[in-house]
Amino acid sequence: MSTAIITGASSGLGLAYAKQLVKKNDVVVLCARNEERLAKAKEELLLLAPDAQIETISVDLSTFEGIDALANRVASTPDLEWMINNAGFGLGGQIYPDNDIKRSTDMLVTHCAAVERLSYEAAKVMKANGRGYILNTSSVGAFFFGKGSVDYCSTKAYVVSFTRGLACDLKGTGVRAVVLCPGFVRTGFHSTPEMLIDKDLYGKIPNWLWMDADWVVKKAIRCAEHGSTVMLVPSIVYKCAVFFLRRLWL
Ligand SMILES: NC(=O)c1ccc[n+]([C@@H]2O[C@H](COP(=O)([O-])OP(=O)(O)OC[C@H]3O[C@@H](n4cnc5c(N)ncnc54)[C@H](OP(=O)(O)O)[C@@H]3O)[C@@H](O)[C@H]2O)c1
């Protein structure tokens, strides 16, 4: 038996992970807040894999109660094979110090504290098994900074740094930690009410900069299973962008 636990699994990249991992695992645990969307995701997965055991957990990872609840589930999954820390969101038009600081803190907790705690619990279980994959979702935003993106870029930079360090700690244990840094992916990310503030901006992004969620996730899973790198930036365009950005200011 093997289990995959996926946060942010009701939509976009998380749902794409679930669709691919349901073919490799007996149990898939879908986590997000909205129960209706989780139930819809479960239905979709059962069409793909009618014999799979699909569990849904409604949890808010911007709260420490939510993180604790899911951490307990992770810690009590002895056959955990995949921990996908993917839940996240964007905030449009937030300029310090006129930003909504509560939402900034929500982002810090969701993108950083949840990833840290769930990676910790997963690493414990997986190290004991001598196998497993921890795949954390960052962004090419991790290599940028600028007006209106303080929280997003800094929290995603944490995910890169944390996962790279984690991979060092886990070397030789059989457990792989990988961080995915995508550019623009067609998901629900850009159409949440908080991001729609910037809808004109997203309309101006050329088609060739957008990627497909299934394609990105396929690359991430392949990198975790067969790759030797810890950090994956999918597509040559974004690889080049990150290469030059890191030389410019990191
Ligand atoms: N799309 C892009 O262009 C892009 C680029 C780079 C990185 N990313 C990253 O990719 C990850 C997935 O985003 P996506 O593009 O797939 O967006 P999405 O379609 O909006 O999916 C986000 C998922 O996260 C869940 N979520 C959000 N806040 C949560 C919370 N507080 N607690 C638990 N679950 C929460 C959402 O479900 P509920 O709302 O029901 O909770 C949903 O399942 C994010 O970490 C994002 O930062 C996206």
Ligand as a Chemical Component Dictionary entry (heavy atoms), coordinates in Angstrom:
data_LIG
# 
_chem_comp.id                   LIG 
_chem_comp.type                 NON-POLYMER 
_chem_comp.pdbx_formal_charge   0 
_chem_comp.three_letter_code    LIG 
# 
loop_
_chem_comp_atom.comp_id 
_chem_comp_atom.atom_id 
_chem_comp_atom.alt_atom_id 
_chem_comp_atom.type_symbol 
_chem_comp_atom.charge 
_chem_comp_atom.model_Cartn_x 
_chem_comp_atom.model_Cartn_y 
_chem_comp_atom.model_Cartn_z 
_chem_comp_atom.pdbx_ordinal 
LIG N1  N1  N 0  -0.771  29.291 -11.292 1  
LIG C1  C1  C 0  0.400   29.875 -11.353 2  
LIG O1  O1  O 0  0.690   30.666 -12.268 3  
LIG C2  C2  C 0  1.444   29.589 -10.291 4  
LIG C3  C3  C 0  2.775   29.965 -10.543 5  
LIG C4  C4  C 0  3.734   29.700 -9.594  6  
LIG C5  C5  C 0  3.405   29.055 -8.413  7  
LIG N2  N2  N 1  2.104   28.703 -8.186  8  
LIG C6  C6  C 0  1.798   28.037 -6.902  9  
LIG O2  O2  O 0  1.148   26.812 -7.166  10 
LIG C7  C7  C 0  0.389   26.421 -6.028  11 
LIG C8  C8  C 0  -0.982  25.947 -6.468  12 
LIG O3  O3  O 0  -1.695  27.030 -7.019  13 
LIG P1  P1  P 0  -2.597  26.895 -8.324  14 
LIG O4  O4  O 0  -1.942  27.697 -9.384  15 
LIG O5  O5  O -1 -2.936  25.483 -8.600  16 
LIG O6  O6  O 0  -3.871  27.756 -7.843  17 
LIG P2  P2  P 0  -5.384  27.332 -7.543  18 
LIG O7  O7  O 0  -5.975  26.669 -8.739  19 
LIG O8  O8  O 0  -6.017  28.586 -7.039  20 
LIG O9  O9  O 0  -5.264  26.254 -6.370  21 
LIG C9  C9  C 0  -4.909  26.623 -5.064  22 
LIG C10 C10 C 0  -5.279  25.486 -4.122  23 
LIG O10 O10 O 0  -4.827  25.823 -2.796  24 
LIG C11 C11 C 0  -5.936  25.704 -1.894  25 
LIG N3  N3  N 0  -5.759  26.651 -0.802  26 
LIG C12 C12 C 0  -5.620  28.005 -0.884  27 
LIG N4  N4  N 0  -5.529  28.535 0.343   28 
LIG C13 C13 C 0  -5.593  27.512 1.228   29 
LIG C14 C14 C 0  -5.569  27.429 2.647   30 
LIG N5  N5  N 0  -5.490  28.509 3.429   31 
LIG N6  N6  N 0  -5.660  26.209 3.230   32 
LIG C15 C15 C 0  -5.765  25.092 2.465   33 
LIG N7  N7  N 0  -5.804  25.115 1.122   34 
LIG C16 C16 C 0  -5.725  26.311 0.511   35 
LIG C17 C17 C 0  -7.165  25.985 -2.766  36 
LIG O11 O11 O 0  -8.365  25.419 -2.252  37 
LIG P3  P3  P 0  -9.386  26.220 -1.258  38 
LIG O12 O12 O 0  -9.481  27.627 -1.797  39 
LIG O13 O13 O 0  -10.650 25.452 -1.276  40 
LIG O14 O14 O 0  -8.712  26.163 0.080   41 
LIG C18 C18 C 0  -6.775  25.246 -4.043  42 
LIG O15 O15 O 0  -7.020  23.863 -3.913  43 
LIG C19 C19 C 0  0.370   27.648 -5.097  44 
LIG O16 O16 O 0  1.270   27.422 -4.038  45 
LIG C20 C20 C 0  0.863   28.784 -5.978  46 
LIG O17 O17 O 0  1.512   29.778 -5.237  47 
LIG C21 C21 C 0  1.124   28.947 -9.092  48 
# 
loop_
_chem_comp_bond.comp_id 
_chem_comp_bond.atom_id_1 
_chem_comp_bond.atom_id_2 
_chem_comp_bond.value_order 
_chem_comp_bond.pdbx_ordinal 
LIG N1  C1  SING 1  
LIG C1  O1  DOUB 2  
LIG C1  C2  SING 3  
LIG C2  C3  SING 4  
LIG C2  C21 DOUB 5  
LIG C3  C4  DOUB 6  
LIG C4  C5  SING 7  
LIG C5  N2  DOUB 8  
LIG N2  C6  SING 9  
LIG N2  C21 SING 10 
LIG C6  O2  SING 11 
LIG C6  C20 SING 12 
LIG O2  C7  SING 13 
LIG C7  C8  SING 14 
LIG C7  C19 SING 15 
LIG C8  O3  SING 16 
LIG O3  P1  SING 17 
LIG P1  O4  DOUB 18 
LIG P1  O5  SING 19 
LIG P1  O6  SING 20 
LIG O6  P2  SING 21 
LIG P2  O7  DOUB 22 
LIG P2  O8  SING 23 
LIG P2  O9  SING 24 
LIG O9  C9  SING 25 
LIG C9  C10 SING 26 
LIG C10 O10 SING 27 
LIG C10 C18 SING 28 
LIG O10 C11 SING 29 
LIG C11 N3  SING 30 
LIG C11 C17 SING 31 
LIG N3  C12 SING 32 
LIG N3  C16 SING 33 
LIG C12 N4  DOUB 34 
LIG N4  C13 SING 35 
LIG C13 C14 SING 36 
LIG C13 C16 DOUB 37 
LIG C14 N5  SING 38 
LIG C14 N6  DOUB 39 
LIG N6  C15 SING 40 
LIG C15 N7  DOUB 41 
LIG N7  C16 SING 42 
LIG C17 O11 SING 43 
LIG C17 C18 SING 44 
LIG O11 P3  SING 45 
LIG P3  O12 DOUB 46 
LIG P3  O13 SING 47 
LIG P3  O14 SING 48 
LIG C18 O15 SING 49 
LIG C19 O16 SING 50 
LIG C19 C20 SING 51 
LIG C20 O17 SING 52 
# 
